Structure formats: C-alpha cells, structure tokens
Amino acid sequence: MNDILLITNATILTVNPVDEVIHDGALLIEKGRIADIGPSDALEAKYAGVEQLDATGHVLLPGLVNLHLHSGLIRGTAEDLPVFEWLTKYVDPKHRALTEDIAFAAARLSYTEALLSGTTCVMDMYRYMHKCADAAESLGLRATLAPYVVDKPGMDYFESLDKNVQLVLDRNKTANGRIQVWFALEHLTYCTEDAYRKAAAYAEKYDTGIHTHGEESIEMARRLHAQTGRWPVELFYDRGILGPRTVLAHCVWLQDSERELLARTGTAVAHCPVSNLKLASGIAPIKELLDLGITVGIGTDGVKENNNLDMLEELKFVPLLQKARLLDATVIKAETALRMATIDGARALGLDGEIGSLEIGKKADLIAVDFRKHHLTPIIRGKYDNAVSNLVYSASGADVNHVFVDGKPLVLGRNLQTADAEEIRLSAQSAAERLFELREPFVPA
C-alpha cells in the first residue's frame, strides 16, 4: 500500500471526547497518521485518485490496548488451581527453564495472536525482553515492555533491576517510538522494599513508568497486612512508586484507603476480568474506581491464566461482572468498556496524545471489524444505534479483518502482513516442546 490510503464506507467508532459514531464514514491515513475523517462520499470526492480500501460492512475503531499481558507457552497446562499454588508450583518452574530462544518464540506467538484479534498495543511483562523487543519490532506491534524483576534470594532466574536499566538504555523509545520500556516488579512477596525504591528512582531518572501486580488475591493482601500493618497499595505508596506513570494490575481487593491513594496519586489500574475469574481471585470494584476518576484499562493477563489474548472477548466481561456484582443493570455501559480498552489504556501508558482514539493528527493505529456476520446482525442506526453494543457484547477477535499500526497494514483480510503466521505457530510449538523437555514445569504435590 502507498503512504496515503483512504478507508471508505465504514461505521467509525471514533472514541473521541463525545464518542462520535460516523456511519458511512471514511478515514484518510497519510504518513502514518490520521489526516482526515468524515462522511465517505465527501472524502471520496475530496481525495479522488487516492488509493482506497473499501470497508463496507465493517466497523472501524482504535486499535485495542492490552494493558497487562504475559507472553508465554504453557497455555492450558496448569489448570483449576488456587493462585498461589498455581504460581509457585507451576509458573515459577517455567521461568527457571526459560531460554532466550524460547522467550522469543513465545513473544512472537503472543504478539501475532494479539494482532490477529485486534490488539495494536500491549504492556508485556516477561523475561528476556530484548527478544520481546525484537519480536515487536519485526511484527510492527506497539509494545511497552516490563521485565519481571525479582530480588528475593533464590529467585535469580527472574530479571534484575540492572538488566531492566540496560533494556531501558537499549530499547526505550525505539522502532519509531513504538517500543517503550518500563520498570517492572513482580509483586510484593517477591520484591524487597529496596527494589521498589530503586525502581521509582530509576523511572524518574529515565523518564519512564512502573508496572507491578496489585492485590490479585485476598490471601496475599491479608498476609501482607498481618506482616506489616499496611495494605498492598499503602505499601506501594510508602515505597514511592504510585503516580501517573504507574500501572497496577488486578487490584481486586482494595480497601477504601487504597482506592483513595490511587485516585490522589493518579495511579492507573489494569483490569483483568477473565484471569480474575479463572484463578478465583474475585471481581475488582471497577465501578467504584471509575467513580473516583481512576484511569482503568483492560488486560487479558497471560495465556496461562486466561487462556487467550482476545481483547474483544474480554470486553464483555467488564460490564457483565459489575452489573452482576452490584445487581444494577445500569452500571458500566458498552461505551465505557470500549473506552477502557482504547483511550484509557493509552492514557495509562502515557500515549493518549498519540493513540487510543480516531482523531485527526493521531497515529493511525486502528482496526476494522467485519460486521457481516450472523452474530453481529442487525446493524441499527439512529435512536437505537447498536454498533458499540454489538461490538462489546457480540464480537470476538475472529471478526477482525484489518489491523494498522502507524498507518502500516499489519493484518489485511485476516492475513498477517509482516511475517509468516504459520511459521510463527510452528516455531512456538517446537519451543514449547523444548521448554517441557528442559525442565518439567510441574512440581508434584
């Protein structure tokens, strides 16, 4: 495709400040950015002769932002377990066995799965993240990389702060700005107070962010409170990591004092509803966080606890769980869930000035979802406009046809454009088999 492209005849969900929906709309991409947007007939006349992509029957929207993801290769192999048993007996041994080449295969698989299901930007917490950077750069994905840092004795198979610093120096703001590197700490039981304080100082020094896990389970929160007299978010505050450049994953079991700290410091939350259900962690108080003005994005977590990276599938769980939890059908509208998966996720990453909505001047990170499907019919306009509702409650990643990042087509007609998707799948299969041979990932009970 040329450096200028007009996408025509689409229903456009702009996710702009007024959530404007443009039926029979068109969007002009020029030099990687959105150059114009409006009625298709007007833009087709205005830009006669420009290459066109006919999106009849498609809904065009900002690329999805997966705010908490772990690349990996143990999908479906550690099931139906409490979170701490799952983590210590099954997940940690996988990290001990991991090698650079296996991590690269895992990242390529995860990023391909993400792209094919409409995610254009991820926050990935994993190991050997220079290889993850290579994978993201080659595939064209936008990625914020957050290496697993652990400094407790006996766990040196995770990453160190020194390695995290080196990754920042080597890869932060590379690939035309598509790759960011943040400082990342696994969680409070794996990291010392010193690690958090140093990470906060490094993040300020290198002008980047911090990512860590918040309360994923009530057991962890209660254990820490019994040991310290402080709840997890209070400990984060004491250690200096809260602020507008910090994202906490999960945050299921928050005390009122913790919610207030998040709001006061501008700290963002990555909500992972399916993972929280599967690991029996609970249901995060998303309605209350939003009421406090806290930025909340959506994440899938990893394939080992979800078990996929389909953000469109994830979307419906956000409103459904809050409606059921509060016994109130009016809370968390579909439009709110869509904003959480786009502009709010971008805001949490400090990227809302560049991506997250379809507005003139922003980078052309966008996806086209094919609504010419039985499960997405009918499409109604006017008073009963159902485009957003059908997207949130009825669509899945399998309905995504086209994906653009920086105006470049990464997926066209469900075909990956930047690599051989089948080669990536086969390489991941081979790498997973090696992973299980290198060290049996399961520890007997």
C-alpha positions in Angstrom: 0.0 0.0 0.0 1.0 3.6 -0.6 1.9 6.2 2.1 -1.6 7.6 1.7 -4.8 5.5 2.0 -8.5 6.3 2.2 -10.6 3.7 4.1 -14.2 4.1 2.9 -17.8 3.1 3.6 -17.2 2.1 7.3 -19.1 2.7 10.5 -16.5 4.6 12.5 -16.3 4.5 16.3 -14.1 7.4 17.0 -13.9 7.2 20.8 -13.3 10.9 20.7 -14.4 13.0 23.7 -18.1 12.8 22.7 -17.9 9.1 21.5 -18.9 10.2 18.0 -20.1 7.4 15.6 -19.9 8.1 11.9 -22.0 5.8 9.7 -20.9 5.6 6.0 -17.7 7.2 7.1 -14.2 7.4 5.7 -10.7 7.9 7.2 -7.6 9.1 5.5 -4.2 7.8 6.5 -1.2 9.9 5.4 2.4 9.4 6.6 1.3 7.1 9.4 -1.3 9.5 10.9 -5.0 10.2 10.6 -5.2 13.1 8.2 -8.9 13.4 7.8 -12.1 11.7 8.9 -15.8 12.3 7.9 -18.6 11.2 5.6 -17.4 8.7 2.9 -19.0 10.5 0.0 -17.4 13.8 0.9 -13.9 12.3 1.5 -14.0 10.2 -1.7 -14.7 13.3 -3.7 -12.1 15.3 -1.9 -9.4 12.7 -2.3 -10.2 11.4 -5.8 -7.3 9.3 -7.1 -6.1 8.3 -3.7 -5.8 4.5 -3.1 -8.9 3.2 -1.3 -9.7 0.3 1.0 -13.4 -0.4 0.8 -14.6 -1.2 4.4 -18.3 -1.8 3.5 -19.9 -3.8 6.4 -17.0 -3.1 8.7 -16.7 -1.1 12.0 -13.6 0.9 12.2 -12.2 1.7 15.7 -9.0 2.5 17.5 -6.6 -0.5 17.9 -7.1 -2.2 21.3 -4.7 -1.7 24.1 -3.9 -4.8 26.2 -2.7 -3.2 29.4 -1.5 -6.4 31.1 -0.2 -9.4 29.3 2.4 -12.1 29.9 3.9 -13.8 26.8 4.2 -17.5 27.4 3.9 -21.0 26.1 2.1 -23.1 28.9 -1.4 -22.4 27.8 -3.8 -25.0 29.2 -1.2 -26.9 31.2 -1.7 -25.7 34.7 -5.5 -25.6 35.3 -8.0 -25.4 38.2 -5.7 -24.3 40.9 -5.6 -21.6 43.6 -3.5 -18.7 42.6 -0.5 -19.2 45.0 -0.3 -22.9 44.3 -0.5 -22.2 40.6 2.2 -19.6 40.8 4.8 -21.3 43.0 4.4 -24.9 41.8 3.7 -24.5 38.1 4.5 -21.0 36.8 7.8 -20.3 38.6 9.4 -23.5 37.4 8.6 -22.5 33.8 10.6 -19.3 34.4 13.6 -21.3 35.6 13.5 -23.4 32.4 13.1 -20.4 30.0 15.8 -19.6 27.5 16.3 -16.7 25.1 15.1 -18.6 22.0 12.1 -20.0 23.7 11.2 -16.5 25.0 11.5 -15.1 21.5 9.1 -17.8 20.2 6.7 -17.1 23.0 6.7 -13.3 22.3 6.2 -13.8 18.5 3.3 -16.2 19.2 1.7 -13.8 21.7 2.1 -10.7 19.6 0.7 -12.5 16.5 -2.3 -13.7 18.4 -2.8 -10.1 19.7 -2.6 -8.6 16.2 -4.9 -11.1 14.6 -7.5 -10.4 17.3 -7.3 -6.6 17.0 -4.8 -5.5 19.7 -2.3 -3.0 18.4 -0.6 -2.1 21.7 0.5 -4.3 24.6 2.1 -4.0 28.0 4.0 -7.2 28.3 5.7 -8.4 31.5 8.0 -11.3 30.7 11.7 -12.3 30.6 14.5 -11.9 28.0 12.7 -8.8 26.9 15.3 -7.7 24.4 14.0 -10.7 22.4 10.5 -9.4 23.0 11.6 -6.1 21.6 12.9 -7.9 18.6 9.6 -9.6 18.1 7.5 -6.5 18.5 9.8 -4.5 16.2 9.7 -7.1 13.4 5.9 -7.6 13.6 5.1 -3.9 13.8 3.3 -4.1 17.1 3.3 -1.2 19.6 4.7 -2.5 22.9 5.5 -1.3 26.4 8.0 -3.9 27.8 8.1 -4.5 31.5 10.7 -7.1 32.6 9.9 -9.4 35.5 12.2 -8.1 38.3 12.6 -10.1 41.4 15.3 -9.6 44.1 14.4 -12.2 46.8 17.1 -14.8 47.4 16.9 -18.0 45.4 15.0 -16.4 42.5 17.8 -15.2 40.3 16.2 -16.8 37.3 14.0 -13.7 37.0 15.3 -10.3 35.8 17.3 -7.8 37.8 17.0 -4.0 38.1 20.4 -3.7 36.4 19.1 -5.7 33.4 16.0 -3.5 33.4 18.1 -0.4 33.3 20.1 -1.8 30.4 16.9 -2.6 28.5 15.7 1.0 29.0 19.0 2.3 27.7 19.0 -0.1 24.7 15.4 -0.2 23.6 13.2 2.6 25.2 11.5 4.8 22.5 13.0 2.8 19.6 11.3 1.5 16.5 9.9 4.9 15.6 8.7 5.2 19.2 6.6 2.0 19.1 8.6 0.4 21.8 8.7 1.7 25.4 10.5 0.1 28.3 9.2 0.5 31.8 10.5 -0.7 35.2 8.6 -3.7 36.4 8.5 -5.6 39.7 6.8 -9.0 40.0 4.9 -8.4 43.3 5.3 -7.5 46.9 6.1 -11.0 48.1 8.9 -11.4 45.5 10.5 -8.0 45.7 12.1 -6.1 48.6 11.4 -2.6 49.7 14.7 -1.6 48.3 13.8 -2.9 44.9 10.7 -0.7 44.8 12.5 2.4 45.9 15.3 1.9 43.4 12.7 1.3 40.6 11.0 4.6 41.5 14.3 6.4 41.3 15.2 4.8 38.0 11.8 5.6 36.5 12.2 9.2 37.4 15.8 9.3 36.1 15.0 7.8 32.8 11.5 9.4 32.4 9.6 6.1 32.1 6.9 4.2 34.0 6.5 1.4 36.6 4.3 -1.7 36.3 3.6 -4.3 39.1 0.9 -6.6 40.4 -1.6 -5.2 42.9 -3.9 -7.3 45.0 -4.7 -10.3 42.9 -5.9 -12.4 45.8 -7.4 -11.8 49.2 -4.9 -14.2 50.8 -1.9 -12.1 49.6 -3.5 -8.9 50.8 -4.3 -10.3 54.2 -0.9 -11.9 54.6 0.9 -8.6 53.9 -1.4 -6.7 56.2 -0.7 -9.2 59.0 3.0 -8.9 58.5 3.3 -5.1 58.0 0.1 -3.5 59.3 -0.3 -2.0 55.8 -2.4 -3.0 52.8 -0.6 -3.5 49.4 -1.4 -0.2 47.8 -0.4 1.5 51.1 3.0 -0.3 50.8 3.4 0.9 47.3 2.8 4.4 48.4 5.3 4.0 51.3 7.9 2.8 48.8 7.3 5.7 46.4 6.0 4.0 43.3 2.5 5.4 43.0 1.8 8.1 40.4 0.5 8.9 36.9 3.3 6.8 35.3 2.4 3.7 37.3 0.0 0.9 36.3 -1.1 -1.7 38.9 -2.5 -5.0 37.6 -5.7 -6.6 39.1 -6.4 -4.5 42.3 -9.2 -6.9 43.2 -9.3 -6.5 46.9 -8.9 -2.8 47.7 -9.6 -1.1 50.9 -11.2 2.4 50.8 -7.9 3.9 51.9 -6.2 2.2 48.9 -8.8 3.5 46.4 -8.3 7.0 47.7 -4.5 6.7 47.3 -4.9 5.5 43.7 -7.1 8.5 43.0 -5.0 11.0 44.8 -1.7 9.9 43.1 -3.2 9.4 39.6 -2.1 5.7 39.5 -3.8 3.6 36.8 -5.2 0.1 37.1 -5.2 -2.8 34.6 -8.4 -4.8 35.0 -8.1 -8.5 34.0 -11.6 -9.9 34.5 -11.3 -13.3 32.8 -8.0 -14.1 34.6 -9.5 -13.0 37.9 -12.4 -15.3 37.3 -10.3 -18.3 36.2 -8.0 -18.1 39.2 -10.9 -17.4 41.6 -9.3 -14.1 42.6 -12.6 -12.2 42.7 -14.2 -9.3 40.9 -12.4 -5.9 41.0 -14.5 -2.9 42.1 -14.3 -1.2 38.7 -17.4 0.9 39.1 -16.1 2.5 42.3 -12.7 3.1 40.8 -14.2 4.9 37.8 -16.4 6.9 40.1 -13.2 8.2 41.8 -11.7 9.2 38.4 -9.1 6.5 38.4 -7.9 5.5 34.9 -8.7 1.9 34.3 -7.6 -0.1 31.3 -8.2 -3.7 30.3 -5.7 -6.6 30.2 -6.0 -10.2 29.3 -3.2 -11.4 31.6 -1.3 -14.3 30.0 -2.4 -17.4 28.1 -1.6 -19.5 31.1 -4.4 -17.8 33.1 -6.9 -16.6 30.6 -6.4 -18.7 28.2 -6.2 -16.4 25.2 -5.3 -12.8 24.3 -8.6 -11.9 22.7 -9.4 -8.3 23.9 -12.7 -8.2 22.1 -13.8 -11.3 24.0 -12.5 -9.7 27.3 -14.6 -6.6 26.7 -18.0 -8.0 27.6 -16.8 -9.3 31.0 -16.1 -5.8 32.2 -19.8 -4.6 32.2 -21.3 -8.0 32.9 -19.3 -8.6 36.1 -20.1 -5.1 37.5 -23.8 -5.5 36.7 -23.9 -8.9 38.5 -21.7 -7.8 41.4 -23.8 -4.7 42.2 -27.2 -6.1 41.0 -27.5 -3.0 38.9 -28.0 -3.3 35.1 -27.3 0.4 34.6 -23.6 0.4 35.5 -20.7 0.3 33.0 -22.2 0.9 29.6 -20.7 -0.7 26.5 -19.2 2.7 25.5 -17.3 2.8 28.9 -15.9 -0.7 28.3 -14.7 0.4 24.8 -13.1 3.5 26.2 -11.3 1.4 28.8 -9.9 -0.9 26.0 -8.7 2.0 23.9 -8.2 5.6 25.1 -8.0 4.8 28.8 -5.4 2.1 28.2 -3.5 4.5 26.1 -3.7 7.1 28.8 -2.3 4.7 31.4 0.7 4.2 29.1 1.1 8.0 28.6 0.2 7.5 24.9 -3.3 9.1 24.8 -2.0 12.1 22.9 -0.9 9.7 20.1 -3.2 6.7 20.0 -6.5 5.4 21.6 -9.0 7.4 19.5 -9.6 8.1 15.8 -8.9 11.9 15.6 -7.1 14.0 13.1 -3.4 14.2 13.9 -3.2 11.0 15.9 -1.2 7.9 14.8 -3.2 5.6 12.6 -3.4 2.6 15.0 -6.8 1.2 14.0 -8.7 -2.0 13.3 -11.6 -3.0 11.1 -14.1 -5.5 12.4 -16.3 -7.3 9.9 -19.9 -7.0 11.0 -21.2 -9.0 8.0 -21.8 -12.0 10.3 -24.9 -13.6 11.7 -23.9 -12.9 15.3 -23.4 -9.2 14.5 -26.6 -8.7 12.6 -28.6 -6.5 12.6 -26.9 -3.1 12.5 -29.4 -0.4 13.5 -28.8 3.4 13.2 -30.4 6.4 14.8 -32.2 6.2 18.2 -31.4 2.5 18.7 -27.8 2.6 17.3 -26.3 -0.7 18.3 -22.8 -0.6 16.8 -20.9 -0.2 20.1 -23.2 -2.7 21.9 -22.8 -5.3 19.3 -19.0 -4.8 19.3 -18.7 -5.2 23.1 -21.2 -8.0 23.6 -21.2 -9.9 20.4 -17.8 -9.6 18.6 -14.6 -11.6 19.1 -11.1 -11.4 17.7 -12.1 -13.7 14.9 -14.2 -10.9 13.4 -11.2 -8.6 13.0 -10.3 -8.3 9.3 -7.7 -5.5 9.1 -5.2 -4.0 11.5 -3.0 -0.9 11.1 -0.2 0.4 13.3 1.5 3.7 12.4 -0.6 3.6 9.3 1.0 0.4 8.1 -1.2 -2.6 7.4 -0.1 -5.4 9.7 -3.2 -7.6 9.0 -5.2 -7.5 5.8 -8.1 -9.9 5.3 -7.1 -11.7 8.4 -3.7 -12.4 6.9 -0.6 -11.3 8.8 1.5 -9.0 6.5 4.8 -8.7 8.4 5.7 -12.3 8.9 4.7 -15.9 8.2 2.0 -16.6 10.8 2.2 -20.4 10.3 6.0 -20.4 10.7 5.5 -18.5 14.0 2.9 -21.0 15.2 5.2 -24.0 14.3 8.2 -22.4 15.9 6.2 -21.8 19.1 5.0 -25.4 19.1 8.6 -26.6 18.8 9.8 -24.1 21.5 7.1 -25.3 23.9 8.1 -28.9 23.5 11.7 -27.9 24.3 10.5 -26.0 27.3 8.8 -29.0 28.7 11.9 -31.2 28.0 14.4 -28.8 29.6 12.7 -28.8 32.9 9.4 -30.4 33.8 7.3 -27.3 34.7 5.2 -29.1 37.2 6.2 -29.8 40.8 4.5 -32.8 42.4 2.0 -32.0 45.2 
